[in-house]
Amino acid sequence: MSENDPLWRLRHALAGIGLSLACSVLIAAILGSVLGDALGGTYAWRAGVYAALLLYVLVGAGVLFVKVAQHETRPLNLGRLGRWVLSLWLWPALWWASRGGKPGA
């Protein structure tokens, strides 16, 4: 592979985002089931909560990739994958902190 290829340079970030999204689909399914049962107990509630969680994670993946991808150069391991998954679920806090904690900044 060529070191000048942009996808090759982003391979660690792409792997981190891809695998963390795969893990997050399972987490969203479990949370959607638990929260949907607690809120309404019907299939519609479970499906709605699951869809909302998936949307949240997909938006987070986009934000996280834009903010972190160019700086991610270390190979992916289990600990780094855990950080990616955690960051994917906590992306609003990371985004807010990167903006200096100022509303509307």
PyMOL commands that set and color helices and strands:
alter all, ss='L'
color gray80, all
select helices_A, chain A and resi 6-9+11-39+43-71+78-89+91-98
alter helices_A, ss='H'
color red, helices_A
deselect
rebuild
show_as cartoon
